[in-house]
Amino acid sequence: MKLPAELKPESVVAICDTREQQPLDLAPLRTVSGTLDTGDYSLQGCEHIVRIERKSLSDLIGCVGRERDRFDREVQRLLAYPVKVLVVESSWPDIEQGDWRGSVRPEQVIGSLLGWQAAGLGVHLVGDHQRAGKHAARLLYTVARRRYRELRSLISQEVGGPQTE
């Protein structure tokens, strides 16, 4: 069996949860819809390894406020995965400014983000929806490439040497 030396991004298939309201553009990765038990994005064949949860700023405010209990359960499920990330379509300055309606204060949002990070959930504030797509695609590709290299190594050990094209 010969495997290419490197995995091309176009060969990677990302899964977008069917309930995702504003799907990210994950190009150059290929994307399929599927039902994920937690998170919004994963990788075909690596569903047990990686999960990405995407939140707009307004979604995040809801998760800190009225939907806190539900989102805390989501975070607990995400923590079961080796690679788990919350990608937020906002920045620290936007959150510190607190320019939104409602009773949730910036300090509450910052405290929640830091608490989730301390629990082991990666929190990536990427700025906007377009950057979120690029960031998520790059993260998924990095996980896929690492897994591909691990599997290539196992295959080459079994057959007695590197198997590349």
Backbone as a printed PyTorch tensor [residue, N CA C, xyz], in Angstrom:
tensor([[[  0.8400,  -1.1790,   0.0000],
         [  0.0000,   0.0000,   0.0000],
         [  0.8810,   1.2370,   0.0000]],

        [[  0.6560,   2.1210,  -0.9570],
         [  1.4130,   3.3730,  -1.0280],
         [  0.5090,   4.5290,  -0.6570]],

        [[  1.0170,   5.3360,   0.2370],
         [  0.2880,   6.5280,   0.6630],
         [  1.0830,   7.7600,   0.2670]],

        [[  0.4030,   8.8270,  -0.1140],
         [  1.1250,  10.0680,  -0.3940],
         [  1.8860,  10.5260,   0.8470]],

        [[  2.9870,  11.2200,   0.6490],
         [  3.7930,  11.6920,   1.7750],
         [  3.0190,  12.6770,   2.6430]],

        [[  2.2030,  13.4980,   2.0360],
         [  1.4360,  14.4980,   2.7870],
         [ -0.0400,  14.4160,   2.4310]],

        [[ -0.8510,  14.8050,   3.3750],
         [ -2.2940,  14.8620,   3.1900],
         [ -2.6700,  16.2470,   2.6620]],

        [[ -3.3550,  16.2850,   1.5480],
         [ -3.7750,  17.5580,   0.9680],
         [ -5.0790,  18.0230,   1.6390]],

        [[ -5.2270,  19.3310,   1.8640],
         [ -6.4540,  19.8230,   2.4960],
         [ -7.7260,  19.3970,   1.7530]],

        [[ -7.6660,  19.3170,   0.4320],
         [ -8.8290,  18.9360,  -0.3680],
         [ -9.2610,  17.4950,  -0.1200]],

        [[ -8.3780,  16.7030,   0.5000],
         [ -8.6890,  15.3070,   0.8030],
         [ -9.3740,  15.1460,   2.1600]],

        [[ -9.4080,  16.2000,   2.9250],
         [ -9.9680,  16.1490,   4.2800],
         [-11.4570,  16.4740,   4.2120]],

        [[-12.2530,  15.6710,   4.9320],
         [-13.7010,  15.8750,   4.9520],
         [-14.1260,  16.2930,   6.3550]],

        [[-14.6100,  17.5300,   6.4470],
         [-15.1260,  18.0570,   7.7110],
         [-16.6070,  17.7360,   7.8090]],

        [[-17.0660,  17.5400,   9.0290],
         [-18.4920,  17.3190,   9.2850],
         [-19.0450,  18.5840,   9.9210]],

        [[-20.1190,  19.0870,   9.3550],
         [-20.8470,  20.2280,   9.9180],
         [-22.1650,  19.6880,  10.4680]],

        [[-22.4130,  19.9340,  11.7370],
         [-23.6400,  19.4400,  12.3490],
         [-24.8620,  20.0000,  11.6200]],

        [[-25.8670,  19.1570,  11.4430],
         [-27.0780,  19.5530,  10.7200],
         [-27.8300,  20.6810,  11.4170]],

        [[-27.6010,  20.8560,  12.7240],
         [-28.3000,  21.9160,  13.4660],
         [-27.5650,  23.2540,  13.4210]],

        [[-26.4010,  23.2950,  12.8030],
         [-25.6280,  24.5380,  12.7300],
         [-26.4090,  25.5710,  11.9290]],

        [[-26.6570,  26.7320,  12.5380],
         [-27.5010,  27.7650,  11.9330],
         [-26.7750,  28.5980,  10.8770]],

        [[-25.4990,  28.8640,  11.0960],
         [-24.7140,  29.6760,  10.1580],
         [-23.4210,  28.9380,   9.8460]],

        [[-23.4840,  27.9220,   8.9650],
         [-22.2930,  27.1160,   8.6910],
         [-21.1030,  27.9490,   8.2390]],

        [[-19.9440,  27.5370,   8.6840],
         [-18.6930,  28.1830,   8.3120],
         [-18.2390,  27.6970,   6.9480]],

        [[-17.5360,  28.5330,   6.2280],
         [-16.8730,  28.1480,   4.9820],
         [-15.5310,  27.5430,   5.3860]],

        [[-15.3960,  26.2460,   5.2150],
         [-14.1870,  25.5350,   5.6230],
         [-13.2570,  25.2280,   4.4590]],

        [[-13.4480,  25.8980,   3.3280],
         [-12.5850,  25.6780,   2.1630],
         [-11.1300,  25.9200,   2.5660]],

        [[-10.2290,  25.0840,   2.0750],
         [-10.3580,  24.1340,   0.9820],
         [-10.8100,  22.7280,   1.4060]],

        [[-11.1730,  22.5480,   2.6780],
         [-11.6620,  21.2420,   3.1070],
         [-13.0010,  20.9600,   2.4390]],

        [[-13.2920,  19.6790,   2.2460],
         [-14.6220,  19.2900,   1.7900],
         [-15.5100,  19.2190,   3.0260]],

        [[-16.8020,  19.4960,   2.8660],
         [-17.7160,  19.5070,   3.9990],
         [-18.9340,  18.6500,   3.7000]],

        [[-19.3370,  17.8500,   4.7020],
         [-20.5820,  17.0950,   4.6290],
         [-21.4060,  17.4490,   5.8580]],

        [[-22.7110,  17.2940,   5.7480],
         [-23.5950,  17.4890,   6.8900],
         [-23.7480,  16.1730,   7.6210]],

        [[-23.8430,  16.2620,   8.9300],
         [-24.0410,  15.0730,   9.7430],
         [-24.5150,  15.4860,  11.1200]],

        [[-24.9980,  14.5190,  11.8640],
         [-25.4580,  14.8060,  13.2170],
         [-24.3480,  14.4750,  14.1950]],

        [[-23.9040,  15.4870,  14.9240],
         [-22.8680,  15.3090,  15.9430],
         [-23.5410,  15.3550,  17.3080]],

        [[-23.1220,  14.4950,  18.2150],
         [-23.7240,  14.4780,  19.5460],
         [-23.3570,  15.7130,  20.3590]],

        [[-22.2480,  16.3410,  20.0180],
         [-21.8420,  17.5890,  20.6540],
         [-20.9380,  18.3560,  19.7100]],

        [[-20.9410,  19.6560,  19.8210],
         [-20.1250,  20.4830,  18.9450],
         [-20.7780,  20.6900,  17.5990]],

        [[-20.1800,  21.6060,  16.8370],
         [-20.7040,  21.9590,  15.5220],
         [-19.8950,  21.3810,  14.3710]],

        [[-18.6100,  21.0560,  14.6230],
         [-17.7230,  20.5810,  13.5570],
         [-16.8210,  19.4690,  14.0680]],

        [[-16.5260,  18.5340,  13.1600],
         [-15.5780,  17.4720,  13.4530],
         [-14.9550,  17.0430,  12.1250]],

        [[-14.2650,  15.9030,  12.1500],
         [-13.6320,  15.3480,  10.9530],
         [-14.1500,  13.9480,  10.7020]],

        [[-14.4260,  13.6540,   9.4590],
         [-14.8340,  12.3050,   9.1100],
         [-13.6790,  11.3560,   9.4100]],

        [[-13.9540,  10.3340,  10.1890],
         [-12.9260,   9.3810,  10.5860],
         [-12.2160,   9.7530,  11.8770]],

        [[-12.3960,  10.9590,  12.3380],
         [-11.7680,  11.4280,  13.5850],
         [-12.8110,  12.0310,  14.5280]],

        [[-14.0410,  11.5670,  14.4060],
         [-15.1150,  12.1050,  15.2350],
         [-14.8370,  11.9120,  16.7190]],

        [[-14.0620,  10.9090,  17.0540],
         [-13.7290,  10.6210,  18.4570],
         [-12.5570,  11.4710,  18.9560]],

        [[-11.9610,  12.2690,  18.0850],
         [-10.7670,  13.0380,  18.4370],
         [-11.0390,  14.5310,  18.5660]],

        [[-11.7980,  15.1020,  17.6350],
         [-11.8940,  16.5680,  17.5660],
         [-13.3390,  17.0480,  17.4970]],

        [[-13.6000,  18.1270,  18.2330],
         [-14.8920,  18.8220,  18.1690],
         [-14.6500,  20.3200,  18.2880]],

        [[-15.3540,  21.0540,  17.4500],
         [-15.3050,  22.5080,  17.4960],
         [-16.7260,  23.0170,  17.7070]],

        [[-16.8800,  23.8730,  18.6810],
         [-18.1450,  24.5640,  18.9320],
         [-17.9660,  26.0060,  18.4600]],

        [[-18.8880,  26.5080,  17.6380],
         [-18.8110,  27.8710,  17.1230],
         [-19.8770,  28.7210,  17.7890]],

        [[-19.5020,  29.9330,  18.1790],
         [-20.4620,  30.8570,  18.7710],
         [-20.2550,  32.2590,  18.2050]],

        [[-21.3540,  32.8940,  17.8000],
         [-21.3190,  34.3180,  17.5210],
         [-21.3040,  35.0170,  18.8780]],

        [[-21.0670,  36.3110,  18.8840],
         [-21.0570,  37.0370,  20.1540],
         [-22.4240,  36.9500,  20.8260]],

        [[-23.4980,  37.1040,  20.0750],
         [-24.8280,  37.0360,  20.6920],
         [-25.1110,  35.6410,  21.2400]],

        [[-24.6710,  34.5940,  20.5260],
         [-24.8200,  33.2270,  21.0530],
         [-24.0520,  33.0760,  22.3620]],

        [[-22.8310,  33.6000,  22.3840],
         [-21.9990,  33.4960,  23.5770],
         [-22.6620,  34.1850,  24.7670]],

        [[-23.2240,  35.3710,  24.5540],
         [-23.8910,  36.0950,  25.6280],
         [-25.0380,  35.2450,  26.1810]],

        [[-25.7890,  34.6030,  25.2930],
         [-26.8690,  33.7140,  25.7400],
         [-26.3560,  32.5430,  26.5450]],

        [[-25.1890,  32.0110,  26.1600],
         [-24.6030,  30.8600,  26.8710],
         [-24.0810,  31.2420,  28.2520]],

        [[-23.7550,  32.4950,  28.4330],
         [-23.3090,  32.9770,  29.7440],
         [-24.5320,  33.3220,  30.5940]],

        [[-25.6000,  33.7520,  29.9490],
         [-26.8080,  34.1790,  30.6580],
         [-27.8630,  33.1020,  30.7310]],

        [[-28.9360,  33.2830,  29.9800],
         [-30.1400,  32.4490,  30.1040],
         [-29.9280,  30.9780,  29.7500]],

        [[-28.9450,  30.6490,  28.9260],
         [-28.7230,  29.2550,  28.5190],
         [-27.5150,  28.6370,  29.2210]],

        [[-27.1280,  29.2020,  30.3560],
         [-25.9010,  28.7830,  31.0390],
         [-25.8890,  27.2980,  31.3880]],

        [[-26.9490,  26.7910,  31.9710],
         [-26.9820,  25.3760,  32.3740],
         [-26.8300,  24.4520,  31.1690]],

        [[-27.5620,  24.7530,  30.0930],
         [-27.4660,  23.9310,  28.8840],
         [-26.0490,  23.9550,  28.3310]],

        [[-25.4380,  25.1590,  28.2610],
         [-24.1020,  25.2430,  27.6870],
         [-23.0530,  24.6030,  28.5970]],

        [[-23.2240,  24.6760,  29.9030],
         [-22.2940,  23.9840,  30.8080],
         [-22.3100,  22.4790,  30.5480]],

        [[-23.4790,  21.9200,  30.2480],
         [-23.5560,  20.4830,  29.8980],
         [-22.8310,  20.2240,  28.5760]],

        [[-22.9690,  21.1560,  27.6370],
         [-22.2560,  21.0420,  26.3500],
         [-20.7450,  21.0520,  26.5810]],

        [[-20.2820,  21.9530,  27.4150],
         [-18.8510,  22.0280,  27.7250],
         [-18.3820,  20.7150,  28.3420]],

        [[-19.1550,  20.1400,  29.2360],
         [-18.7670,  18.8650,  29.8540],
         [-18.6290,  17.7650,  28.8040]],

        [[-19.5230,  17.7380,  27.8310],
         [-19.4090,  16.7430,  26.7480],
         [-18.1720,  17.0060,  25.8970]],

        [[-17.9020,  18.2770,  25.5910],
         [-16.7300,  18.6230,  24.7840],
         [-15.4280,  18.2110,  25.4530]],

        [[-15.3830,  18.2960,  26.7760],
         [-14.1490,  17.9780,  27.5040],
         [-13.7220,  16.5270,  27.3450]],

        [[-14.6030,  15.6700,  26.8640],
         [-14.2640,  14.2590,  26.6540],
         [-13.3680,  14.0360,  25.4340]],

        [[-13.2120,  15.0430,  24.5880],
         [-12.4570,  14.8880,  23.3450],
         [-11.0240,  15.3870,  23.5200]],

        [[-10.0570,  14.7030,  22.8900],
         [ -8.6680,  15.1720,  22.9880],
         [ -8.4780,  16.5920,  22.4630]],

        [[ -9.1470,  16.9410,  21.3680],
         [ -9.0620,  18.2860,  20.8120],
         [-10.4640,  18.8810,  20.8670]],

        [[-10.6100,  19.9190,  21.6810],
         [-11.9150,  20.5600,  21.8660],
         [-11.7060,  22.0610,  21.9460]],

        [[-12.4530,  22.7730,  21.0920],
         [-12.2340,  24.2100,  20.9720],
         [-13.5740,  24.9230,  20.8270]],

        [[-13.6650,  26.0460,  21.5090],
         [-14.7720,  26.9770,  21.3320],
         [-14.2380,  28.1200,  20.4790]],

        [[-14.7740,  28.2600,  19.2670],
         [-14.3780,  29.3410,  18.3610],
         [-15.4450,  30.4280,  18.4700]],

        [[-15.0230,  31.6080,  18.9060],
         [-15.9410,  32.7200,  19.1330],
         [-15.7090,  33.7950,  18.0740]],

        [[-16.7910,  34.2020,  17.4290],
         [-16.7390,  35.2280,  16.3860],
         [-16.7530,  36.6130,  17.0330]],

        [[-15.7210,  36.8950,  17.7950],
         [-15.5830,  38.1650,  18.4940],
         [-14.1300,  38.3080,  18.9120]],

        [[-13.8300,  39.4170,  19.5920],
         [-12.4810,  39.6570,  20.0940],
         [-12.5710,  40.0430,  21.5640]],

        [[-11.4330,  39.9810,  22.2670],
         [-11.4110,  40.4090,  23.6630],
         [-11.8510,  41.8550,  23.8050]],

        [[-11.3560,  42.7860,  22.9790],
         [-11.8220,  44.1760,  23.1180],
         [-13.3390,  44.3190,  22.9430]],

        [[-13.9240,  43.5560,  21.9950],
         [-15.3830,  43.6020,  21.8190],
         [-16.0960,  43.1420,  23.0890]],

        [[-15.5900,  42.0940,  23.6810],
         [-16.2130,  41.5680,  24.8960],
         [-16.0140,  42.5350,  26.0630]],

        [[-14.8140,  43.0790,  26.1820],
         [-14.5530,  44.0470,  27.2580],
         [-15.4290,  45.2830,  27.1230]],

        [[-15.7230,  45.6970,  25.9030],
         [-16.5580,  46.8730,  25.6550],
         [-18.0030,  46.6260,  26.0880]],

        [[-18.4900,  45.3880,  25.9130],
         [-19.8360,  45.0350,  26.3670],
         [-20.9520,  45.7320,  25.6320]],

        [[-20.7880,  45.9360,  24.3330],
         [-21.7810,  46.6500,  23.5400],
         [-22.8780,  45.6950,  23.0610]],

        [[-23.7170,  45.2530,  23.9790],
         [-24.8400,  44.3870,  23.6620],
         [-25.9780,  44.6960,  24.6160]],

        [[-27.1550,  44.2470,  24.2470],
         [-28.3300,  44.4480,  25.0970],
         [-28.4250,  43.3090,  26.0970]],

        [[-29.0610,  43.5930,  27.2040],
         [-29.2810,  42.5590,  28.1970],
         [-28.5120,  42.8350,  29.4650]],

        [[-28.6910,  41.9450,  30.4170],
         [-28.1160,  42.1560,  31.7500],
         [-26.7700,  41.4770,  31.9540]],

        [[-26.3000,  40.7300,  30.9720],
         [-25.0020,  40.0540,  31.1100],
         [-23.8970,  41.0930,  30.9830]],

        [[-23.0380,  41.1320,  31.9830],
         [-21.9480,  42.1070,  32.0130],
         [-20.6700,  41.5180,  31.3750]],

        [[-19.8160,  42.3800,  30.8450],
         [-18.5570,  41.8960,  30.2570],
         [-17.7500,  41.0290,  31.2210]],

        [[-17.7370,  41.3800,  32.4940],
         [-16.9770,  40.6050,  33.4840],
         [-17.4930,  39.1650,  33.5850]],

        [[-18.8090,  38.9980,  33.4170],
         [-19.3830,  37.6500,  33.4530],
         [-18.9230,  36.8320,  32.2420]],

        [[-18.9050,  37.4640,  31.0850],
         [-18.4830,  36.7730,  29.8620],
         [-17.0010,  36.3990,  29.9680]],

        [[-16.1850,  37.3490,  30.3870],
         [-14.7530,  37.0860,  30.5360],
         [-14.5190,  35.9830,  31.5650]],

        [[-15.2100,  36.0510,  32.6810],
         [-15.0700,  35.0170,  33.7110],
         [-15.4610,  33.6420,  33.2000]],

        [[-16.5340,  33.5810,  32.4250],
         [-16.9660,  32.2920,  31.8590],
         [-15.9340,  31.7510,  30.8860]],

        [[-15.4400,  32.6080,  29.9930],
         [-14.4330,  32.1620,  29.0210],
         [-13.1880,  31.6440,  29.7350]],

        [[-12.7380,  32.3740,  30.7370],
         [-11.5520,  31.9360,  31.4840],
         [-11.8280,  30.6570,  32.2630]],

        [[-13.0260,  30.5300,  32.8050],
         [-13.3920,  29.3000,  33.5130],
         [-13.4140,  28.0920,  32.5900]],

        [[-13.9510,  28.2660,  31.3920],
         [-13.9690,  27.1600,  30.4350],
         [-12.5530,  26.8030,  30.0050]],

        [[-11.7070,  27.8190,  29.8380],
         [-10.3080,  27.5350,  29.5030],
         [ -9.6390,  26.7670,  30.6350]],

        [[ -9.8660,  27.1930,  31.8680],
         [ -9.2540,  26.5210,  33.0190],
         [ -9.7250,  25.0680,  33.1280]],

        [[-10.9300,  24.7870,  32.6600],
         [-11.4530,  23.4190,  32.6880],
         [-10.8510,  22.5490,  31.5860]],

        [[-10.1960,  23.1880,  30.5940],
         [ -9.5570,  22.4170,  29.5330],
         [-10.1160,  22.6420,  28.1430]],

        [[-11.0810,  23.5410,  27.9970],
         [-11.6490,  23.8470,  26.6900],
         [-10.8480,  24.9870,  26.0670]],

        [[-10.3080,  24.7610,  24.8870],
         [ -9.6310,  25.8380,  24.1900],
         [-10.6430,  26.8920,  23.7760]],

        [[-10.3410,  28.1430,  24.0280],
         [-11.2220,  29.2490,  23.6500],
         [-10.4470,  30.1360,  22.6880]],

        [[-10.9380,  30.2460,  21.4660],
         [-10.2730,  31.0240,  20.4300],
         [-11.1930,  32.1520,  19.9900]],

        [[-10.8400,  33.3700,  20.3190],
         [-11.5830,  34.5410,  19.8790],
         [-10.9560,  34.9990,  18.5710]],

        [[-11.7020,  34.8250,  17.4800],
         [-11.1140,  34.9890,  16.1550],
         [-11.5770,  36.2380,  15.4110]],

        [[-12.5330,  36.9770,  15.9540],
         [-12.9320,  38.2380,  15.3510],
         [-14.2710,  38.2230,  14.6570]],

        [[-14.4270,  37.4250,  13.6110],
         [-15.6760,  37.4460,  12.8510],
         [-15.9400,  36.0790,  12.2190]],

        [[-17.0770,  35.9880,  11.5160],
         [-17.5230,  34.7120,  10.9420],
         [-16.5440,  34.1810,   9.8930]],

        [[-16.0410,  35.0600,   9.0400],
         [-15.1050,  34.6270,   7.9940],
         [-13.8270,  34.0760,   8.6110]],

        [[-13.2800,  34.7800,   9.5820],
         [-12.0730,  34.2920,  10.2560],
         [-12.3490,  33.0020,  11.0050]],

        [[-13.5410,  32.8710,  11.5490],
         [-13.9000,  31.6370,  12.2530],
         [-13.8100,  30.4420,  11.3030]],

        [[-14.2830,  30.6220,  10.0640],
         [-14.2070,  29.5450,   9.0820],
         [-12.7760,  29.1800,   8.7490]],

        [[-11.9530,  30.1850,   8.5190],
         [-10.5420,  29.9230,   8.2040],
         [ -9.8350,  29.2560,   9.3820]],

        [[-10.1300,  29.7350,  10.5710],
         [ -9.5020,  29.2020,  11.7810],
         [ -9.9240,  27.7420,  12.0180]],

        [[-11.2180,  27.4810,  11.9120],
         [-11.7200,  26.1200,  12.1220],
         [-11.1610,  25.1690,  11.0590]],

        [[-11.1200,  25.6250,   9.8050],
         [-10.5750,  24.7830,   8.7330],
         [ -9.1180,  24.4410,   9.0050]],

        [[ -8.3570,  25.4310,   9.4170],
         [ -6.9330,  25.1950,   9.6910],
         [ -6.7440,  24.2400,  10.8650]],

        [[ -7.5510,  24.4150,  11.9040],
         [ -7.4730,  23.5180,  13.0590],
         [ -7.8430,  22.0870,  12.6670]],

        [[ -8.9270,  21.9300,  11.9250],
         [ -9.3360,  20.5810,  11.5000],
         [ -8.2680,  19.9480,  10.6050]],

        [[ -7.6980,  20.7280,   9.6920],
         [ -6.6500,  20.1990,   8.8230],
         [ -5.4230,  19.7930,   9.6360]],

        [[ -5.0590,  20.5850,  10.6240],
         [ -3.9080,  20.2570,  11.4670],
         [ -4.1290,  18.9390,  12.1980]],

        [[ -5.3180,  18.7320,  12.7260],
         [ -5.6410,  17.4720,  13.4000],
         [ -5.5920,  16.3160,  12.4030]],

        [[ -6.1790,  16.5060,  11.2280],
         [ -6.1940,  15.4520,  10.2060],
         [ -4.7750,  15.1010,   9.7660]],

        [[ -3.9450,  16.1200,   9.5520],
         [ -2.5590,  15.8830,   9.1160],
         [ -1.7710,  15.1290,  10.1770]],

        [[ -1.9500,  15.4940,  11.4280],
         [ -1.2540,  14.7970,  12.5150],
         [ -1.6870,  13.3340,  12.5740]],

        [[ -2.9820,  13.0930,  12.4770],
         [ -3.5020,  11.7190,  12.5080],
         [ -2.9940,  10.9280,  11.3010]],

        [[ -2.9630,  11.5650,  10.1280],
         [ -2.4750,  10.9290,   8.9090],
         [ -1.0200,  10.5000,   9.0680]],

        [[ -0.1950,  11.3750,   9.6260],
         [  1.2200,  11.0430,   9.8410],
         [  1.3750,   9.8850,  10.8210]],

        [[  0.5470,   9.8700,  11.8630],
         [  0.5910,   8.7560,  12.8190],
         [  0.2540,   7.4420,  12.1170]],

        [[ -0.7860,   7.4340,  11.3080],
         [ -1.2020,   6.2200,  10.6090],
         [ -0.1810,   5.7980,   9.5570]],

        [[  0.4070,   6.7640,   8.8370],
         [  1.4660,   6.4320,   7.8710],
         [  2.6310,   5.7490,   8.5780]],

        [[  2.9750,   6.2480,   9.7480],
         [  4.0700,   5.6830,  10.5230],
         [  3.7570,   4.2450,  10.9250]],

        [[  2.5330,   4.0030,  11.3620],
         [  2.1440,   2.6410,  11.7380],
         [  2.1870,   1.6980,  10.5430]],

        [[  1.6840,   2.1540,   9.4010],
         [  1.6720,   1.3100,   8.2070],
         [  3.0940,   1.0140,   7.7530]],

        [[  3.9710,   2.0120,   7.7640],
         [  5.3420,   1.7810,   7.3020],
         [  6.0840,   0.8470,   8.2480]],

        [[  5.7820,   0.8740,   9.5340],
         [  6.4070,  -0.0430,  10.4840],
         [  5.9610,  -1.4770,  10.2190]],

        [[  4.6770,  -1.6430,   9.8710],
         [  4.1480,  -2.9800,   9.6200],
         [  4.7220,  -3.6090,   8.3640]],

        [[  4.9300,  -2.8210,   7.3280],
         [  5.3870,  -3.3840,   6.0560],
         [  6.8760,  -3.2290,   5.8340]],

        [[  7.5600,  -2.6670,   6.7990],
         [  9.0160,  -2.6500,   6.7240],
         [  9.6470,  -1.4640,   6.0490]],

        [[  9.1050,  -0.3030,   6.2010],
         [  9.7380,   0.8820,   5.6330],
         [  8.7330,   1.9070,   5.1800]],

        [[  9.2250,   3.0680,   4.8600],
         [  8.3110,   4.1370,   4.4290],
         [  7.5870,   3.7750,   3.1450]],

        [[  6.3120,   4.0470,   3.1100],
         [  5.4970,   3.7520,   1.9340],
         [  4.9280,   5.0670,   1.4050]],

        [[  5.6820,   5.6930,   0.5530],
         [  5.2190,   6.9660,   0.0000],
         [  5.2940,   6.9320,  -1.5070]],

        [[  4.5630,   7.8310,  -2.0900],
         [  4.5950,   7.9920,  -3.5510],
         [  5.6270,   9.0290,  -3.9090]]])
